[in-house]
Amino acid sequence: MDRGYEKERFTCISIKVSIAKKYRRFCRTQGMSLSMALLAMVEFFDHNGISPDQRMHETIASLKYLIKRRFNAMVAIMRSIEKEQTLPTVSMIQALFQQELEPEEEDGWEGDFDFFERQLTEKKAPSNPELLDTEIQVPKILHEHLKEEFEELKRDFGYVLDHVSLVKNRLGKDYLKLDLDPEVLERYRKKIKNL
């Protein structure tokens, strides 16, 4: 007898003879009554949010393989974004800071270190204070150009981030979806390559 359903009445459902034979064979292999097997199938489809018309490929193993392939594709996309968008921005920032830290070649500081040592040991006012007030200057044109490119990259990256949405997945982890036209994506890719 079916546990929890002992007092319920039976009803008739019209099913084709060949389908009924197939269903009874299935119930015998599962070791369930006809009612409990049908209930388990209905609850399975409701719980997993899939339709009986949808095919889940051949087996669960092939479904796992498909999910693994999609995850690998997502990882490849993330690595591509990192390589084509994040790394050029980082290299531009590093180039900007490196240029600020590098001394200019034409300053001619080679012979002046003795002068500074004498000034520090004598403890009196330096006779030529102009030598101590020199500054390292970054070429302003290059700085402005890099600053403009950086601002443009920030705007473009913000636009891309505005078009990323989170998609809830019932069978696996949630994933991010990029809602951009392929032409826009290709334009950004070319722009980054030309930097």
TORMI-968453 format. One record per atom (N, C-alpha, C): atom name; z, x, y. Coordinates in Angstrom, 1 decimal. Example, Ala and Ser with C-alpha at 12.3 -4.5 7.8 and 13.67 -1.06 7.14 Angstrom:
% residues 2
> N | 7.8 | 13.2 | -5.7
> CA | 7.8 | 12.3 | -4.5
> C | 7.8 | 13.2 | -3.3
> N | 7.1 | 12.8 | -2.2
> CA | 7.1 | 13.7 | -1.1
> C | 7.9 | 12.9 | 0.0
END
This chain:
% residues 195
> N | 0.0 | 0.8 | -1.2
> CA | 0.0 | 0.0 | 0.0
> C | 0.0 | 0.9 | 1.2
> N | -0.5 | 0.4 | 2.3
> CA | -0.6 | 1.1 | 3.6
> C | 0.7 | 1.0 | 4.3
> N | 1.3 | 2.2 | 4.6
> CA | 2.6 | 2.2 | 5.3
> C | 2.5 | 1.7 | 6.7
> N | 3.4 | 0.9 | 7.1
> CA | 3.4 | 0.3 | 8.5
> C | 2.5 | -0.9 | 8.6
> N | 1.6 | -1.1 | 7.7
> CA | 0.7 | -2.3 | 7.8
> C | 0.8 | -3.2 | 6.6
> N | 2.0 | -3.2 | 5.9
> CA | 2.2 | -4.0 | 4.7
> C | 2.1 | -5.5 | 5.0
> N | 2.5 | -6.0 | 6.1
> CA | 2.6 | -7.4 | 6.4
> C | 1.4 | -8.0 | 7.0
> N | 0.4 | -7.1 | 7.4
> CA | -0.8 | -7.5 | 8.1
> C | -1.8 | -8.1 | 7.1
> N | -2.6 | -9.1 | 7.6
> CA | -3.5 | -9.7 | 6.7
> C | -4.8 | -8.9 | 6.7
> N | -5.6 | -9.1 | 5.7
> CA | -6.9 | -8.5 | 5.6
> C | -8.0 | -9.4 | 6.2
> N | -9.1 | -8.7 | 6.7
> CA | -10.2 | -9.5 | 7.2
> C | -11.5 | -8.8 | 6.7
> N | -12.6 | -9.6 | 6.8
> CA | -13.8 | -9.1 | 6.2
> C | -14.7 | -8.5 | 7.3
> N | -15.4 | -7.4 | 7.0
> CA | -16.4 | -6.8 | 7.9
> C | -17.7 | -6.7 | 7.1
> N | -18.8 | -7.1 | 7.7
> CA | -20.1 | -7.1 | 7.0
> C | -20.7 | -5.7 | 7.1
> N | -20.9 | -5.1 | 5.9
> CA | -21.4 | -3.7 | 5.9
> C | -22.5 | -3.7 | 4.8
> N | -23.6 | -3.0 | 5.1
> CA | -24.7 | -2.9 | 4.1
> C | -24.1 | -2.2 | 2.8
> N | -24.7 | -2.6 | 1.7
> CA | -24.2 | -2.2 | 0.4
> C | -24.2 | -0.7 | 0.2
> N | -25.3 | 0.0 | 0.6
> CA | -25.4 | 1.5 | 0.5
> C | -24.4 | 2.2 | 1.3
> N | -24.2 | 1.6 | 2.5
> CA | -23.2 | 2.2 | 3.4
> C | -21.8 | 2.0 | 2.9
> N | -21.5 | 0.8 | 2.3
> CA | -20.2 | 0.5 | 1.7
> C | -19.9 | 1.5 | 0.5
> N | -20.9 | 1.8 | -0.3
> CA | -20.7 | 2.7 | -1.4
> C | -20.4 | 4.1 | -0.9
> N | -21.1 | 4.5 | 0.1
> CA | -20.9 | 5.8 | 0.7
> C | -19.5 | 5.9 | 1.3
> N | -19.0 | 4.9 | 1.9
> CA | -17.7 | 4.8 | 2.6
> C | -16.6 | 4.8 | 1.5
> N | -16.8 | 4.1 | 0.4
> CA | -15.8 | 4.1 | -0.6
> C | -15.6 | 5.4 | -1.3
> N | -16.8 | 6.1 | -1.5
> CA | -16.7 | 7.5 | -2.1
> C | -16.0 | 8.4 | -1.1
> N | -16.3 | 8.3 | 0.2
> CA | -15.6 | 9.1 | 1.2
> C | -14.0 | 8.9 | 1.1
> N | -13.6 | 7.6 | 1.0
> CA | -12.2 | 7.3 | 1.0
> C | -11.5 | 7.8 | -0.2
> N | -12.2 | 7.8 | -1.4
> CA | -11.7 | 8.3 | -2.6
> C | -11.4 | 9.8 | -2.5
> N | -12.4 | 10.5 | -1.9
> CA | -12.3 | 12.0 | -1.7
> C | -11.1 | 12.3 | -0.7
> N | -10.9 | 11.5 | 0.2
> CA | -9.8 | 11.7 | 1.2
> C | -8.4 | 11.2 | 0.6
> N | -8.4 | 10.4 | -0.4
> CA | -7.2 | 9.9 | -1.0
> C | -6.6 | 8.8 | -0.1
> N | -7.3 | 8.0 | 0.5
> CA | -6.8 | 7.0 | 1.5
> C | -7.4 | 5.7 | 1.1
> N | -6.7 | 4.6 | 1.6
> CA | -7.2 | 3.3 | 1.4
> C | -8.4 | 3.1 | 2.4
> N | -9.2 | 2.1 | 2.2
> CA | -10.3 | 1.8 | 3.1
> C | -9.8 | 1.6 | 4.5
> N | -8.7 | 0.8 | 4.7
> CA | -8.2 | 0.5 | 6.0
> C | -7.7 | 1.8 | 6.7
> N | -6.9 | 2.6 | 6.0
> CA | -6.3 | 3.8 | 6.6
> C | -7.4 | 4.9 | 6.9
> N | -8.5 | 5.0 | 6.1
> CA | -9.5 | 5.9 | 6.4
> C | -10.3 | 5.5 | 7.6
> N | -10.6 | 4.2 | 7.8
> CA | -11.2 | 3.7 | 9.0
> C | -10.4 | 3.9 | 10.2
> N | -9.1 | 3.6 | 10.1
> CA | -8.2 | 3.8 | 11.2
> C | -8.1 | 5.3 | 11.6
> N | -8.1 | 6.2 | 10.6
> CA | -8.1 | 7.6 | 10.9
> C | -9.3 | 8.1 | 11.6
> N | -10.5 | 7.5 | 11.2
> CA | -11.8 | 7.9 | 11.9
> C | -11.8 | 7.4 | 13.3
> N | -11.4 | 6.1 | 13.5
> CA | -11.4 | 5.6 | 14.9
> C | -10.4 | 6.4 | 15.8
> N | -9.2 | 6.7 | 15.3
> CA | -8.3 | 7.5 | 16.1
> C | -8.8 | 8.9 | 16.4
> N | -9.5 | 9.5 | 15.4
> CA | -10.1 | 10.8 | 15.7
> C | -11.1 | 10.8 | 16.8
> N | -12.0 | 9.8 | 16.8
> CA | -13.0 | 9.7 | 17.9
> C | -12.4 | 9.4 | 19.2
> N | -11.3 | 8.5 | 19.2
> CA | -10.6 | 8.2 | 20.5
> C | -9.9 | 9.4 | 21.0
> N | -9.2 | 10.1 | 20.1
> CA | -8.3 | 11.2 | 20.6
> C | -9.2 | 12.4 | 21.1
> N | -10.3 | 12.7 | 20.5
> CA | -11.1 | 13.8 | 20.9
> C | -12.2 | 13.5 | 21.9
> N | -12.3 | 12.2 | 22.2
> CA | -13.2 | 11.8 | 23.3
> C | -14.7 | 12.0 | 23.0
> N | -15.0 | 11.9 | 21.7
> CA | -16.4 | 12.1 | 21.4
> C | -17.0 | 10.8 | 20.7
> N | -18.3 | 10.7 | 20.7
> CA | -18.9 | 9.5 | 20.1
> C | -19.4 | 9.9 | 18.7
> N | -19.4 | 8.9 | 17.8
> CA | -20.0 | 9.1 | 16.5
> C | -21.5 | 9.5 | 16.5
> N | -22.1 | 9.2 | 17.5
> CA | -23.6 | 9.5 | 17.6
> C | -23.8 | 11.0 | 18.0
> N | -22.8 | 11.6 | 18.6
> CA | -22.9 | 13.1 | 18.9
> C | -22.7 | 13.9 | 17.6
> N | -23.6 | 14.9 | 17.5
> CA | -23.5 | 15.8 | 16.4
> C | -22.7 | 17.0 | 16.8
> N | -21.8 | 17.5 | 16.0
> CA | -21.0 | 18.7 | 16.3
> C | -21.6 | 19.8 | 15.5
> N | -22.9 | 19.9 | 15.4
> CA | -23.6 | 20.9 | 14.7
> C | -23.2 | 20.7 | 13.2
> N | -23.3 | 21.8 | 12.4
> CA | -23.1 | 21.6 | 11.0
> C | -21.6 | 21.6 | 10.6
> N | -20.9 | 22.5 | 11.1
> CA | -19.5 | 22.6 | 10.7
> C | -18.6 | 22.9 | 12.0
> N | -17.3 | 22.9 | 11.8
> CA | -16.4 | 23.4 | 12.9
> C | -16.6 | 24.8 | 13.2
> N | -17.0 | 25.6 | 12.1
> CA | -17.2 | 27.1 | 12.3
> C | -18.4 | 27.3 | 13.3
> N | -19.5 | 26.5 | 13.1
> CA | -20.6 | 26.6 | 14.0
> C | -20.2 | 26.2 | 15.4
> N | -19.3 | 25.2 | 15.5
> CA | -18.8 | 24.8 | 16.9
> C | -18.0 | 25.9 | 17.5
> N | -17.2 | 26.6 | 16.7
> CA | -16.5 | 27.8 | 17.2
> C | -17.4 | 28.8 | 17.7
> N | -18.5 | 29.1 | 16.9
> CA | -19.5 | 30.1 | 17.3
> C | -20.1 | 29.7 | 18.6
> N | -20.5 | 28.4 | 18.8
> CA | -21.1 | 27.9 | 20.1
> C | -20.2 | 28.1 | 21.2
> N | -18.9 | 27.8 | 21.1
> CA | -17.9 | 28.0 | 22.1
> C | -17.7 | 29.5 | 22.5
> N | -17.7 | 30.3 | 21.4
> CA | -17.6 | 31.8 | 21.7
> C | -18.8 | 32.3 | 22.4
> N | -20.0 | 31.8 | 22.1
> CA | -21.2 | 32.2 | 22.8
> C | -21.1 | 31.8 | 24.3
> N | -20.6 | 30.6 | 24.6
> CA | -20.5 | 30.1 | 25.9
> C | -19.4 | 30.9 | 26.7
> N | -18.3 | 31.3 | 26.1
> CA | -17.4 | 32.1 | 26.7
> C | -17.9 | 33.5 | 27.0
> N | -18.7 | 34.1 | 26.1
> CA | -19.3 | 35.4 | 26.3
> C | -20.3 | 35.3 | 27.5
> N | -21.1 | 34.2 | 27.6
> CA | -22.0 | 34.0 | 28.7
> C | -21.2 | 33.9 | 30.0
> N | -20.0 | 33.2 | 30.0
> CA | -19.2 | 33.1 | 31.2
> C | -18.7 | 34.5 | 31.6
> N | -18.3 | 35.3 | 30.6
> CA | -17.8 | 36.6 | 30.9
> C | -18.9 | 37.5 | 31.5
> N | -20.1 | 37.3 | 31.0
> CA | -21.3 | 38.1 | 31.5
> C | -21.5 | 37.7 | 33.0
> N | -21.4 | 36.4 | 33.3
> CA | -21.6 | 35.9 | 34.6
> C | -20.6 | 36.5 | 35.6
> N | -19.3 | 36.5 | 35.1
> CA | -18.2 | 37.0 | 36.0
> C | -18.4 | 38.5 | 36.2
> N | -18.8 | 39.2 | 35.2
> CA | -19.1 | 40.7 | 35.4
> C | -20.2 | 40.9 | 36.3
> N | -21.3 | 40.0 | 36.2
> CA | -22.4 | 40.2 | 37.1
> C | -22.0 | 39.9 | 38.6
> N | -21.2 | 38.9 | 38.8
> CA | -20.7 | 38.6 | 40.1
> C | -19.8 | 39.8 | 40.6
> N | -19.0 | 40.3 | 39.8
> CA | -18.2 | 41.5 | 40.2
> C | -19.1 | 42.7 | 40.6
> N | -20.1 | 42.9 | 39.8
> CA | -20.9 | 44.1 | 40.0
> C | -21.8 | 43.9 | 41.2
> N | -22.3 | 42.7 | 41.4
> CA | -23.3 | 42.5 | 42.5
> C | -22.7 | 42.0 | 43.8
> N | -21.5 | 41.5 | 43.8
> CA | -20.9 | 41.0 | 45.0
> C | -19.7 | 41.7 | 45.4
> N | -18.7 | 41.9 | 44.5
> CA | -17.4 | 42.5 | 44.9
> C | -17.5 | 44.0 | 45.1
> N | -18.2 | 44.7 | 44.2
> CA | -18.3 | 46.1 | 44.3
> C | -19.0 | 46.6 | 45.5
> N | -20.2 | 46.0 | 45.9
> CA | -20.8 | 46.4 | 47.2
> C | -19.9 | 46.3 | 48.4
> N | -19.1 | 45.2 | 48.4
> CA | -18.2 | 45.0 | 49.5
> C | -17.1 | 46.1 | 49.5
> N | -16.6 | 46.4 | 48.4
> CA | -15.6 | 47.4 | 48.3
> C | -16.1 | 48.8 | 48.7
> N | -17.4 | 49.1 | 48.3
> CA | -18.0 | 50.4 | 48.6
> C | -18.2 | 50.4 | 50.1
> N | -18.6 | 49.3 | 50.8
> CA | -18.8 | 49.3 | 52.2
> C | -17.5 | 49.6 | 52.9
> N | -16.4 | 49.0 | 52.5
> CA | -15.1 | 49.2 | 53.1
> C | -14.7 | 50.6 | 52.9
> N | -14.9 | 51.2 | 51.7
> CA | -14.5 | 52.6 | 51.5
> C | -15.3 | 53.5 | 52.3
> N | -16.6 | 53.2 | 52.5
> CA | -17.5 | 54.1 | 53.3
> C | -17.0 | 54.1 | 54.7
> N | -16.6 | 52.9 | 55.2
> CA | -16.1 | 52.8 | 56.6
> C | -14.8 | 53.6 | 56.8
> N | -13.9 | 53.5 | 55.9
> CA | -12.6 | 54.3 | 56.0
> C | -12.9 | 55.8 | 55.7
> N | -13.8 | 56.1 | 54.8
> CA | -14.0 | 57.5 | 54.6
> C | -14.7 | 58.2 | 55.8
> N | -15.5 | 57.5 | 56.5
> CA | -16.1 | 58.0 | 57.7
> C | -15.1 | 58.3 | 58.8
> N | -14.1 | 57.4 | 58.9
> CA | -13.1 | 57.5 | 59.8
> C | -12.2 | 58.8 | 59.5
> N | -12.0 | 59.1 | 58.2
> CA | -11.2 | 60.2 | 57.8
> C | -11.8 | 61.5 | 57.8
> N | -13.2 | 61.6 | 57.7
> CA | -13.9 | 62.8 | 57.7
> C | -14.0 | 63.4 | 59.1
> N | -13.6 | 64.8 | 59.3
> CA | -13.8 | 65.4 | 60.6
> C | -15.3 | 65.7 | 60.9
> N | -15.6 | 65.6 | 62.1
> CA | -17.0 | 65.9 | 62.5
> C | -17.2 | 67.4 | 62.4
> N | -18.4 | 67.7 | 62.0
> CA | -18.8 | 69.1 | 61.8
> C | -18.9 | 70.0 | 63.1
> N | -19.3 | 69.4 | 64.2
> CA | -19.6 | 70.2 | 65.4
> C | -18.3 | 70.4 | 66.3
> N | -17.1 | 70.1 | 65.8
> CA | -15.9 | 70.2 | 66.6
> C | -15.6 | 71.7 | 66.9
> N | -15.8 | 72.6 | 65.9
> CA | -15.6 | 74.0 | 66.1
> C | -14.1 | 74.3 | 66.1
> N | -13.3 | 73.8 | 65.1
> CA | -11.9 | 74.0 | 65.0
> C | -11.5 | 75.3 | 64.3
> N | -12.4 | 76.1 | 63.8
> CA | -12.1 | 77.2 | 62.9
> C | -11.2 | 78.2 | 63.6
> N | -11.5 | 78.7 | 64.8
> CA | -10.7 | 79.7 | 65.5
> C | -9.6 | 79.3 | 66.3
> N | -9.3 | 77.9 | 66.4
> CA | -8.3 | 77.4 | 67.3
> C | -6.9 | 77.3 | 66.6
> N | -6.8 | 77.5 | 65.3
> CA | -5.5 | 77.3 | 64.6
> C | -4.5 | 78.3 | 65.1
> N | -4.9 | 79.5 | 65.3
> CA | -4.0 | 80.6 | 65.8
> C | -3.4 | 80.1 | 67.1
> N | -4.2 | 79.5 | 68.0
> CA | -3.7 | 79.1 | 69.3
> C | -2.6 | 78.1 | 69.1
> N | -2.8 | 77.1 | 68.2
> CA | -1.8 | 76.1 | 68.0
> C | -0.5 | 76.7 | 67.5
> N | -0.6 | 77.6 | 66.6
> CA | 0.6 | 78.3 | 66.0
> C | 1.4 | 79.0 | 67.1
> N | 0.7 | 79.7 | 68.0
> CA | 1.4 | 80.4 | 69.1
> C | 2.0 | 79.4 | 70.0
> N | 1.4 | 78.3 | 70.3
> CA | 1.9 | 77.3 | 71.2
> C | 3.2 | 76.7 | 70.6
> N | 3.2 | 76.5 | 69.3
> CA | 4.4 | 75.9 | 68.6
> C | 5.6 | 76.8 | 68.6
> N | 5.3 | 78.1 | 68.4
> CA | 6.4 | 79.1 | 68.2
> C | 6.9 | 79.6 | 69.6
> N | 6.1 | 79.5 | 70.7
> CA | 6.6 | 80.0 | 72.0
> C | 7.5 | 79.0 | 72.7
> N | 7.4 | 77.7 | 72.3
> CA | 8.2 | 76.6 | 72.9
> C | 8.1 | 76.5 | 74.4
> N | 6.9 | 76.8 | 74.9
> CA | 6.7 | 76.5 | 76.4
> C | 5.5 | 75.7 | 76.5
> N | 5.3 | 75.2 | 77.7
> CA | 4.2 | 74.2 | 77.9
> C | 2.8 | 75.0 | 77.7
> N | 1.9 | 74.3 | 77.0
> CA | 0.6 | 74.9 | 76.7
> C | -0.2 | 75.1 | 78.0
> N | -0.9 | 76.2 | 78.0
> CA | -1.7 | 76.6 | 79.2
> C | -3.0 | 75.7 | 79.2
> N | -3.4 | 75.2 | 78.1
> CA | -4.7 | 74.4 | 78.1
> C | -4.4 | 73.1 | 77.3
> N | -3.9 | 72.1 | 78.0
> CA | -3.5 | 70.9 | 77.3
> C | -4.7 | 70.0 | 76.8
> N | -5.9 | 70.3 | 77.3
> CA | -7.1 | 69.5 | 76.9
> C | -7.4 | 69.7 | 75.4
> N | -7.0 | 70.8 | 74.8
> CA | -7.3 | 71.0 | 73.4
> C | -6.5 | 70.2 | 72.5
> N | -5.3 | 69.8 | 73.0
> CA | -4.4 | 69.0 | 72.2
> C | -4.7 | 67.5 | 72.2
> N | -5.5 | 67.1 | 73.2
> CA | -5.7 | 65.6 | 73.4
> C | -7.1 | 65.2 | 72.8
> N | -7.7 | 66.0 | 71.9
> CA | -8.9 | 65.6 | 71.3
> C | -8.7 | 64.5 | 70.3
> N | -9.7 | 63.6 | 70.2
> CA | -9.7 | 62.5 | 69.2
> C | -10.9 | 62.6 | 68.3
> N | -10.7 | 62.0 | 67.1
> CA | -11.9 | 61.9 | 66.2
> C | -12.5 | 60.5 | 66.5
> N | -13.7 | 60.5 | 66.8
> CA | -14.4 | 59.2 | 67.1
> C | -15.4 | 58.9 | 66.0
> N | -15.4 | 57.6 | 65.6
> CA | -16.4 | 57.1 | 64.7
> C | -17.6 | 56.6 | 65.5
> N | -18.8 | 56.9 | 65.1
> CA | -20.0 | 56.4 | 65.9
> C | -19.9 | 54.9 | 66.0
> N | -19.9 | 54.5 | 67.3
> CA | -19.7 | 53.1 | 67.5
> C | -20.8 | 52.2 | 67.0
> N | -22.0 | 52.6 | 67.0
> CA | -23.2 | 51.8 | 66.5
> C | -23.0 | 51.6 | 65.0
> N | -22.7 | 52.6 | 64.3
> CA | -22.5 | 52.5 | 62.8
> C | -21.3 | 51.6 | 62.5
> N | -20.3 | 51.7 | 63.3
> CA | -19.1 | 50.9 | 63.1
> C | -19.4 | 49.4 | 63.3
> N | -20.1 | 49.1 | 64.4
> CA | -20.5 | 47.7 | 64.8
> C | -21.4 | 47.2 | 63.7
> N | -22.4 | 48.0 | 63.3
> CA | -23.3 | 47.5 | 62.3
> C | -22.6 | 47.1 | 60.9
> N | -21.7 | 48.0 | 60.5
> CA | -21.0 | 47.7 | 59.3
> C | -20.1 | 46.5 | 59.5
> N | -19.5 | 46.3 | 60.6
> CA | -18.6 | 45.2 | 60.9
> C | -19.4 | 43.9 | 60.9
> N | -20.6 | 43.9 | 61.4
> CA | -21.5 | 42.7 | 61.4
> C | -21.9 | 42.4 | 60.0
> N | -22.2 | 43.4 | 59.2
> CA | -22.6 | 43.1 | 57.8
> C | -21.4 | 42.6 | 57.0
> N | -20.2 | 43.1 | 57.3
> CA | -19.0 | 42.7 | 56.6
> C | -18.7 | 41.2 | 56.9
> N | -18.9 | 40.8 | 58.2
> CA | -18.6 | 39.5 | 58.6
> C | -19.6 | 38.5 | 57.9
> N | -20.9 | 38.9 | 57.9
> CA | -21.9 | 38.1 | 57.2
> C | -21.6 | 37.9 | 55.8
> N | -21.2 | 39.0 | 55.1
> CA | -20.8 | 38.9 | 53.7
> C | -19.6 | 38.0 | 53.5
> N | -18.7 | 38.0 | 54.4
> CA | -17.5 | 37.1 | 54.3
> C | -18.0 | 35.7 | 54.4
> N | -18.9 | 35.4 | 55.3
> CA | -19.4 | 34.0 | 55.5
> C | -20.1 | 33.6 | 54.2
> N | -21.0 | 34.5 | 53.7
> CA | -21.8 | 34.1 | 52.5
> C | -20.8 | 33.9 | 51.3
> N | -19.9 | 34.8 | 51.1
> CA | -18.9 | 34.6 | 50.0
> C | -18.1 | 33.4 | 50.1
> N | -17.7 | 33.0 | 51.4
> CA | -17.0 | 31.8 | 51.6
> C | -17.8 | 30.6 | 51.2
> N | -19.1 | 30.6 | 51.6
> CA | -20.0 | 29.5 | 51.2
> C | -20.1 | 29.4 | 49.7
> N | -20.2 | 30.5 | 49.0
> CA | -20.3 | 30.5 | 47.5
> C | -19.0 | 29.9 | 47.0
> N | -17.9 | 30.3 | 47.5
> CA | -16.6 | 29.8 | 47.0
> C | -16.4 | 28.3 | 47.3
> N | -17.0 | 27.8 | 48.4
> CA | -16.9 | 26.4 | 48.7
> C | -17.7 | 25.6 | 47.7
> N | -18.7 | 26.2 | 47.0
> CA | -19.5 | 25.5 | 46.0
> C | -19.1 | 25.7 | 44.6
> N | -17.9 | 26.2 | 44.4
> CA | -17.3 | 26.4 | 43.0
> C | -16.4 | 25.3 | 42.8
> N | -16.5 | 24.6 | 41.6
> CA | -15.6 | 23.6 | 41.3
> C | -15.0 | 23.8 | 39.9
> N | -13.8 | 23.3 | 39.7
> CA | -13.1 | 23.4 | 38.4
> C | -13.5 | 22.2 | 37.5
> N | -14.0 | 22.5 | 36.3
> CA | -14.4 | 21.5 | 35.4
> C | -13.4 | 21.4 | 34.2
> N | -12.8 | 20.3 | 34.0
> CA | -11.8 | 20.1 | 32.9
> C | -12.6 | 19.9 | 31.6
> N | -12.2 | 20.7 | 30.6
> CA | -12.9 | 20.7 | 29.3
> C | -11.9 | 20.1 | 28.3
> N | -12.3 | 19.1 | 27.5
> CA | -11.4 | 18.5 | 26.5
> C | -11.3 | 19.4 | 25.3
> N | -12.3 | 20.2 | 24.9
> CA | -12.2 | 20.9 | 23.7
> C | -11.7 | 22.3 | 23.9
> N | -11.7 | 22.9 | 25.1
> CA | -11.3 | 24.3 | 25.3
> C | -10.7 | 24.4 | 26.6
> N | -10.7 | 25.6 | 27.1
> CA | -10.2 | 25.9 | 28.4
> C | -11.0 | 25.3 | 29.5
> N | -10.4 | 25.1 | 30.7
> CA | -11.2 | 24.6 | 31.8
> C | -12.1 | 25.8 | 32.3
> N | -13.2 | 25.5 | 33.0
> CA | -14.1 | 26.5 | 33.5
> C | -14.6 | 26.2 | 34.9
> N | -15.1 | 27.2 | 35.5
> CA | -15.6 | 27.0 | 36.9
> C | -17.1 | 26.8 | 36.8
> N | -17.6 | 25.9 | 37.7
> CA | -19.0 | 25.5 | 37.8
> C | -19.5 | 25.9 | 39.2
> N | -20.6 | 26.5 | 39.3
> CA | -21.2 | 26.9 | 40.5
> C | -22.3 | 26.0 | 40.9
> N | -22.2 | 25.2 | 42.0
> CA | -23.1 | 24.2 | 42.4
> C | -24.0 | 24.8 | 43.5
> N | -24.9 | 25.7 | 43.2
> CA | -25.8 | 26.3 | 44.1
> C | -27.2 | 26.2 | 43.6
> N | -28.2 | 26.1 | 44.5
> CA | -29.6 | 26.1 | 44.0
> C | -29.9 | 27.5 | 43.6
> N | -30.8 | 27.7 | 42.6
> CA | -31.2 | 29.0 | 42.1
> C | -31.8 | 29.8 | 43.2
> N | -32.5 | 29.2 | 44.2
> CA | -33.2 | 29.9 | 45.3
> C | -32.1 | 30.5 | 46.2
> N | -31.1 | 29.8 | 46.4
> CA | -30.0 | 30.3 | 47.3
> C | -29.3 | 31.5 | 46.6
> N | -29.0 | 31.3 | 45.3
> CA | -28.4 | 32.4 | 44.6
> C | -29.3 | 33.7 | 44.6
> N | -30.6 | 33.5 | 44.4
> CA | -31.5 | 34.6 | 44.4
> C | -31.6 | 35.3 | 45.8
> N | -31.5 | 34.5 | 46.9
> CA | -31.5 | 35.0 | 48.2
> C | -30.3 | 35.9 | 48.5
> N | -29.1 | 35.4 | 48.0
> CA | -27.9 | 36.2 | 48.1
> C | -28.0 | 37.5 | 47.3
> N | -28.5 | 37.4 | 46.1
> CA | -28.7 | 38.6 | 45.3
> C | -29.6 | 39.6 | 46.0
> N | -30.7 | 39.2 | 46.6
> CA | -31.6 | 40.1 | 47.3
> C | -30.9 | 40.7 | 48.5
> N | -30.1 | 39.9 | 49.2
> CA | -29.4 | 40.4 | 50.5
> C | -28.4 | 41.5 | 50.1
> N | -27.7 | 41.3 | 49.0
> CA | -26.7 | 42.3 | 48.6
> C | -27.4 | 43.6 | 48.1
> N | -28.5 | 43.4 | 47.5
> CA | -29.2 | 44.6 | 47.0
> C | -29.8 | 45.4 | 48.2
> N | -30.1 | 44.8 | 49.3
> CA | -30.7 | 45.4 | 50.4
> C | -29.7 | 46.1 | 51.3
> N | -28.4 | 45.8 | 51.1
> CA | -27.3 | 46.4 | 51.9
> C | -27.2 | 47.9 | 51.7
END
